[in-house]
Amino acid sequence: MKSSDSECRTCGEKYKGSFFLPIAIIIALVVLLVGYGWWSYEQKQIEEENVLKAKISAYTIELGKLDIPNNDAQFIATLRYAEIKDLKKSDFSTLKTQVRAFEDQQKLTNNVMRLALAQPISELQKIKREVDQEKYSACLEAGRMLYSLSMGAFIEGMLTFLSNDKGADDKITYLFTKSIVQGKEANKVINECESRIPN
């Protein structure tokens, strides 16, 4: 074996050693960067989930003040802040038409004598059933549920009025007030929901 061969082998080992260290550092940096990126992503997801939970919790409490049962309130709150995936502007037209029909019938009902209320109330019940048959997603469904609750309270108030029970005035006032505030909330949710959908 020539002496030069020995020197080349030694020289090669030195080169191998000098290449290995930078490569190892680069790999370590890549691993650290990927790990940090994943950790940051996880933290962001956790923060977003916590914010969402806080919004749902706060809105559930707000709906409770409108005399909406807790289970319904939680479901409505979750739907209000759910991600919108498949809603279009045109999806709102059916519900809006039904709400206008109910409001028009309300006005007629308010001008009818007690003895003639059975038919107008029947029409209100029919419209509410149509609203209940529709199923949407996300915030539009939240608005539909709120409108249904509002309609139900108004119909119950009219039926209580029709029964002519003594001492029912407070209950009638309570039900009509409940219907009004729930209807306003439904309108707010629907308008907010529609504004989130691109044209």
C-alpha positions in Angstrom: 0.0 0.0 0.0 1.3 3.4 -0.9 1.7 6.1 1.7 -0.4 8.4 -0.5 -3.3 5.9 -0.3 -3.2 6.1 3.5 -3.2 9.9 3.5 -6.2 9.9 1.1 -8.1 7.7 3.4 -7.4 9.9 6.3 -8.2 12.9 4.2 -11.6 11.4 3.2 -12.5 10.7 6.8 -11.8 14.3 7.6 -14.1 15.4 4.7 -16.8 13.0 5.9 -16.6 14.4 9.3 -16.8 17.9 8.1 -19.9 17.2 6.0 -21.8 15.3 8.7 -21.9 18.1 11.2 -23.6 20.7 9.0 -26.1 18.1 7.7 -26.9 17.1 11.3 -27.4 20.7 12.3 -29.7 21.3 9.3 -31.8 18.3 10.1 -32.1 19.3 13.7 -33.2 22.8 12.7 -35.8 21.4 10.3 -37.1 19.1 13.0 -37.3 22.0 15.4 -39.0 24.3 12.9 -41.6 21.6 12.0 -42.2 20.8 15.7 -42.6 24.5 16.5 -44.9 25.0 13.6 -47.1 22.1 14.7 -47.1 23.3 18.3 -48.1 26.8 17.2 -50.9 25.4 15.0 -52.2 23.3 17.9 -52.1 26.3 20.3 -54.0 28.4 17.7 -56.7 25.7 17.4 -57.0 25.4 21.2 -57.4 29.2 21.5 -60.0 29.3 18.7 -62.0 26.5 20.3 -61.9 28.3 23.7 -63.1 31.5 22.1 -65.9 29.6 20.4 -66.9 27.8 23.6 -67.0 31.2 25.4 -69.2 32.7 22.7 -71.6 29.7 22.8 -71.8 29.8 26.6 -72.4 33.5 26.7 -75.1 33.3 24.1 -76.8 30.4 25.8 -77.1 32.5 28.9 -78.5 35.4 26.9 -81.1 33.1 25.3 -82.0 31.8 28.8 -83.1 35.4 29.6 -85.5 35.2 26.7 -87.1 32.2 28.5 -85.8 29.6 26.0 -85.2 26.2 27.6 -81.5 25.4 28.3 -81.3 22.5 25.9 -82.8 24.5 23.0 -80.6 27.5 24.0 -77.4 25.5 23.8 -78.3 24.0 20.5 -79.3 27.3 19.0 -76.1 29.0 20.3 -74.0 26.2 18.8 -75.8 26.6 15.4 -75.4 30.4 15.4 -71.6 30.1 15.6 -71.2 27.0 13.5 -69.1 27.2 10.3 -71.2 28.0 7.2 -70.5 25.5 4.5 -73.4 25.1 2.1 -75.8 28.1 2.7 -76.7 30.4 -0.2 -78.5 33.7 -0.2 -81.5 32.0 -1.9 -81.9 29.6 1.1 -83.3 32.5 3.2 -86.2 33.3 0.9 -88.5 30.4 2.1 -88.1 31.2 5.8 -88.6 35.0 5.1 -91.7 34.3 3.1 -93.2 32.2 6.0 -92.3 34.8 8.6 -94.0 37.5 6.5 -97.1 35.3 6.2 -97.2 34.8 9.9 -96.8 38.5 10.7 -99.6 39.3 8.2 -101.9 36.8 9.9 -100.9 38.2 13.3 -102.2 41.6 12.2 -105.4 40.1 11.0 -105.8 38.1 14.2 -105.4 41.2 16.4 -108.4 42.8 14.7 -110.7 39.8 15.0 -113.3 39.5 17.8 -112.7 36.7 20.4 -115.6 34.6 19.1 -114.1 34.6 15.6 -110.5 33.7 16.5 -110.6 30.0 15.9 -109.9 30.3 12.1 -107.1 32.9 12.3 -105.4 30.8 15.0 -105.7 27.8 12.8 -103.9 29.7 10.0 -101.2 30.7 12.4 -100.7 27.1 13.5 -100.5 26.0 9.9 -97.7 28.5 9.1 -95.8 27.4 12.2 -96.0 23.8 11.1 -94.6 24.7 7.7 -91.7 26.5 9.5 -91.1 23.5 11.7 -91.0 21.2 8.6 -88.1 23.1 7.1 -84.6 22.2 8.1 -81.5 24.3 7.4 -77.9 24.4 8.7 -75.8 26.6 10.9 -77.1 30.1 11.7 -80.1 29.9 9.4 -81.4 26.9 11.4 -80.7 28.9 14.6 -82.9 31.7 13.2 -85.6 29.2 12.1 -85.7 27.7 15.6 -86.0 31.1 17.2 -88.8 32.1 14.9 -90.6 28.8 15.7 -90.4 29.5 19.4 -91.7 33.1 18.9 -94.6 31.8 16.8 -95.4 29.2 19.4 -95.5 31.8 22.2 -97.8 34.0 20.2 -100.2 31.1 19.4 -100.2 30.0 23.0 -101.1 33.6 24.0 -104.0 33.7 21.5 -105.3 30.3 22.7 -105.1 31.5 26.3 -107.0 34.7 25.3 -109.6 32.6 23.5 -110.1 30.4 26.6 -111.3 33.5 28.5 -110.0 32.2 31.8 -110.2 34.5 34.7 -106.9 35.8 35.9 -105.1 34.9 32.6 -104.2 38.5 31.7 -100.7 38.3 33.2 -100.0 35.0 31.3 -101.3 36.5 28.1 -99.1 39.6 28.5 -96.1 37.4 29.3 -96.6 35.1 26.3 -97.0 38.0 23.8 -94.0 39.8 25.3 -92.0 36.5 25.0 -93.1 36.2 21.4 -91.9 39.7 20.6 -88.5 39.5 22.2 -87.8 36.0 20.7 -88.9 37.3 17.2 -86.6 40.2 17.5 -83.7 37.9 18.4 -84.6 35.6 15.4 -84.5 38.6 13.1 -81.1 39.6 14.4 -79.7 36.2 14.0 -81.0 35.8 10.4 -79.7 39.2 9.3 -76.3 38.5 10.9 -76.3 35.0 9.2 -77.1 36.4 5.8 -74.3 39.0 6.1 -71.8 36.2 6.5 -72.6 34.6 3.1 -70.7 36.0 0.1 -72.8 37.4 -2.7 
